[in-house]
Amino acid sequence: MTVAKQPSVTEDVYVPSERRIARERYRRSRARRATGIAALSTLVTGAVLFVVITNSPGWERTKDTFFSAHYARVALPQVLEGLWLNVRLLAVCGACVLVLGMLLALARTLRGPVFFPLRALATAYTDFFRGLPLIICLLLVIFGVPALRLQGVTTDPVLLGGAALVLTYSAYVAEVFRAGIESVHPSQRAAARSLGLNNRQTLRYVVLPQAVRRVVPPLLNDLVSLQKDTGLVSIGGAVDAVYAAQIIASKDFNYTPYVVAGLVFVALTIPMTRLTDWVTARMDRRRAQGGLV
Amino acid sequence: MHLAHRAARLAVCSALVLVAAAACAPEPENSGNKASGKPATAASCPAGKLPTVASGKLTVGTDKPAYAPWFKDDDPANGQGFESAVAYAVAKRLGYSRPQVEWQTVPFNSSFAPGAKKFDFDINQVSISDARKKAVAFSSGYYDVRQAVVALKSSKAAKAKSVADLKHAKLGAQVGTTSLDFINDLVKPDQKPAVYQKNDFAKSALKNGQVDAIVVDLPTAFYITGAEVTDAEVVGQFENSTGTPEQFGLVLDKESELTSCVTGAVDALRKDGTLASLEKKWLSEAVDAPVLK
């Protein structure tokens, strides 16, 4: 309440000692030296790599084959057109995978003997589709389902391929969700029930929010993985980014389109990775502050 | 004191590394007698003593599976099927007996990779084109190929009489083939063509009705309709757009010293009628199909 006494200027001014100044000077000089050495060693490494690569006997041909400006220009628009397919598949399949994965996880964590068949089915499903290699799943769905000649079932390879992706990835994601649900301490359930929430409400308001929040990083991991696997749908004839590159590459025997497609994918993955990091950091901050559950 | 020591050591080390780097980049071999387009003479192609990958052996590459009618029973070493027979005929010309021919599995995509090749030549229905000549060397053509359209007898595409009739069809072809180029450059259909990694997938898609028609080379087309998809028919063949016939050639490394010898062998086989008789023997099924104007 009272105004703090102003410190008199004469008595309390901090004057660093000689020793301290010397110490700081020494530290600064060490830091400068470290920076200098790091810069030099980086420079030397770069120079060595440059010399080795550009003086290798195959460099000229490698340059023409992998870094041709002409083919990069030809490939980029077609690769981007193919990428649009990847992005659409990622959005639609990602949403379906989250929903289906959550349903499977809930089916596996249901209590009570009456739900046994449901639990058993969900367990069998996740076991099977986690074990089945994705490429085989895609082949069976894309070429197998139309062979059945079912009325009203699509033969579009993109839709079928998307379905195969959802089958496999929902099994992965279901396990992630289940791990999250089971990681919520039983005392949370007990507390919720003792507050008078019924089983469904306990799940909805207490268990799931904590469970989902805990598994966001592995979920985003699966999303990045799905983003790259969408390209496998091309086995059915649809043209995605990598396949567009392959078409040009194998027409004229030049690998530059692959490099372009690779860079485009990396450019797409970096924002995803940053998003993952940001979400994780934000969650950690909240938890550290003892924020809302 | 020791600081100066350190810096000196660093400088010496980096200099050494640079020298080593320059030293480990081997000089490209000076192949003064670049074999390209020069007529092969007996003197420059000593029978059975060519500078091959494995000395005293002729290593021939092809993809797996090796398809009929180009190969038989997926075994290139049995001398059956057109390309297997051609490979052995070329080997004989070069002075290599049957036991001296080694077969090597070379996926299409790696047949044109830069860097040292594992084969002396590759025989895999590879069409000769100017763009491809920048990456690999070709022998002269051993087969004049035409592209044909295959559709299920029941489909609309089977009634096509001209290229324009195919404009609204969903077409399919294998990646890296001129069949695909014909679709894109000549037919220019409304729907994007389906592109398959292997002809097997294209056949499955045709059976399933996922595409209306597929484009393959003529011998493959007759083999498919004769043996594999019997309820399909060869609708017709395309005219060659450029006026020069499209040819399959043997693929060699761009720097290969064998190119002129192999070309000489192929030319000799064409001249003495061997190629024609092999064609008659293995590809006689591929009679003419109506030309789609």
Interface residues (C-beta under 8 A of the other chain):
Chain A: I37 L40 V44 A47 V48 V51 V52 N55 S56 P57 G58 R61 T62 D64 T65 F143 P146 A147 T155 D156 P157 S234 I235 G236 G237 A238 V239 Y243 Q246 I247 A249 S250 K251 D252 F253 N254 Y255
Chain B: L10 S14 V17 L18 A21 A22 C24 A25 P26 E27 P28 E29 F108 N109 F112 A113 P114 G115 S129 A131 R132 K134 A135 V136 G172 V175 G176 L180 D181 K192 A194 V195 Y196 Q197 F201 A202 S204 A205 K207 N208 G209 Q210 V211 K254
